[in-house]
Amino acid sequence: MTYEPRFDYDLAYGLEGERIARFWHAGKRETKRKRRLDSEFYIELEQNPRRAGMWKPSGLSTSEASYFEYVIGDTGIIVAFPTSLLREAVAKGVGRDCEEYDGDNPTRGRLLNLVEVMQIA
C-alpha cells in the first residue's frame, strides 16, 4: 500500500484519533507505573494474599476498569490498553507466564509485549 497524502483522508483519520482519545478519558482506568524502560507489561491475574497458600483472582481477572494504563518510568510516556484487548491477549496465550514474589502478596500473571498485543488488535 502506497501512502498518498490527502488532506481530507488525513483530517478524517486524525479526527477519529481525537474521538478515541476523548472516549478513553471518559473510561475508568487502572494505572500502573513501570520502572523498566522496555516494551513488556506485567498483567496480574491472581494473588496469594499474605502468603496464605490460597491463590485468588485479582488484577485483570477482577478489574472493572475500561483501560489499563502504564506510566513508563520518568519518561512522561503513558501506554494505555483496552481491558478487553488484554483479556483477549491472555485468553489467546500471548506473552509468557510470570510470577512476582516481592512483598506480602505474591502474584501470578502474564508478561505481554506491546508489539504482540498490537498484532491481535
Number of C-alpha atoms within 10 A of each C-alpha: 3 4 5 8 8 8 9 9 11 12 11 11 11 12 12 12 12 12 10 11 11 11 10 16 10 9 12 12 19 18 14 16 13 15 10 10 10 11 12 16 18 20 25 20 22 21 23 18 14 11 14 10 10 10 16 14 15 17 18 20 15 12 15 12 16 16 22 22 17 18 16 18 14 10 8 7 10 14 15 15 18 16 20 14 16 21 15 14 20 21 9 10 12 17 20 12 14 15 17 13 12 8 9 12 15 18 24 22 22 21 18 22 16 15 10 14 17 11 8 12 10
